[in-house]
């Protein structure tokens, strides 16, 4: 991921080089060439996604000089990119923190047997009933009809059966290292708090929506607390988007690999246009729209 951007744009290449210097290893090489077993390790995937998303943001600003953004939001790891884009932390600090976050979450995965599952076609209330009965938690509220549950692997299996019995169209175990956004990640929290304590945080220049509250982040000390809380808390993505829509935001740009958030928006409000920047082709298409 990001390879074609680095090959075509000198700005992108310079950010990848800067990232390698910040983390002290060839993160760019892992992003560009894998192998997949290396890239999918949480400690590489998290800084890698952060980096490619950041490069997409920088290239968009370069190609659309009059671009103004009025708010940011990001799902889970993406919240760190959203905060960095809004000036709450430096690029280097954001990158280093997400690498450590990935490590701490992997360590939590290694000592707990956790899993996650996507529950398709079941509303929030009955899904919460399933969670309570199976002893798992609701990890992601992505969009209408798509929720993610998280917890001990054997309990996830039971929860999938219960969800189907309650009328879920599908309940599919996900290929993940562990139970993200659940109490099984608790061991990562004090370690992440210690890392964030080393970082100079500033008030964001635009509102940044918190995954934990679905409201704009507050003062720097609160940002740190919410990022630590987020490791075990539910990601309230649909609610976050609805808050932005209610405030009058009507154009969204998804930055970074994949188009998952664009897909969620189609389920939240299909009338809202979402552009995206993940590679050269999508960058050029988005720039064309924005430059009119």
C-alpha positions, 0 to 999 in steps of 0.5 A: 500500500502507498507504493504507487503514490511514493513512485509518482509524487516526491512529496509522498516519497519524502514522507515515507523516508521521514517515517522510516527515520522516525520509527528506526526501521524500513516501515515504507518497505513493509508497506510497499512490498510486505510480505503480508505476514509482516504487514498484517502484524499489528505493530506494522499494520497500525503505523503503516495505515497511519502513514499511508493515510497521512500521505494521502492527506498531504498529497490532497492538500498539495494537489488542491491548494484551496482545500479547507477541512472543517472537522475530522474523524477516524475509526479506531486507529484512524482517530490518531490520524484524525487528531494529527491532521487537526494539529493535536500531535506531530506526525512523528509522535503520532506514528511512534505512538500508533506503533507502540499501540499496535505492540501493546495490543498484540501483547494483549492478544498474545495472553488472551484467547480473543476473537471478533465477529461481524453481526449483519442484519440485526439491530443494536438492541437485540445485539446487546442482548446477545452480548449480555447472554454470551458474555461478550461486548459490542465493539463497533457500531459501524452502520445500520445492519453492521455491528461487530462483537468482541470477546473470548473466542469460545464466547464469540462462537456462542454469540454468533449462534445466538445472533442467528437465532435472534434473526441476524442475516449473518454472524461471521467470525473475523480473522483478527489477532484478538478481541479488540475494543473489549476488556481483554485489551485492558493490559494495553491501556496503562502502557499506552497512557505512559507513551501518550504522557511522553507526547506533546498534545495540543488542542485540535484546530478543528473539531475531532470526533471521539470514538468513545463519546461520538462528540468532539474531543476536549482539552489535551489532557482529555484527548489522552484519556479518551485515546486510552479508554478507546482501546477497550471501549466501543467505537461509535462510528455511526453515531459519530457520522450522524453527529457530523451530518446533524452539524451540517457537514455534507462532503466527506473524504476518506483517506488511506487504504480501502473504502470501508468508511465510504461503504458505511456512509452508504448505509448511514445516508446514501445521499451524502457523497464520499470521495476517497484517496488510497492510491494514484487513481483515487487521488486523481479522481478526487482532485478532479472533483474538488478542483471542479 
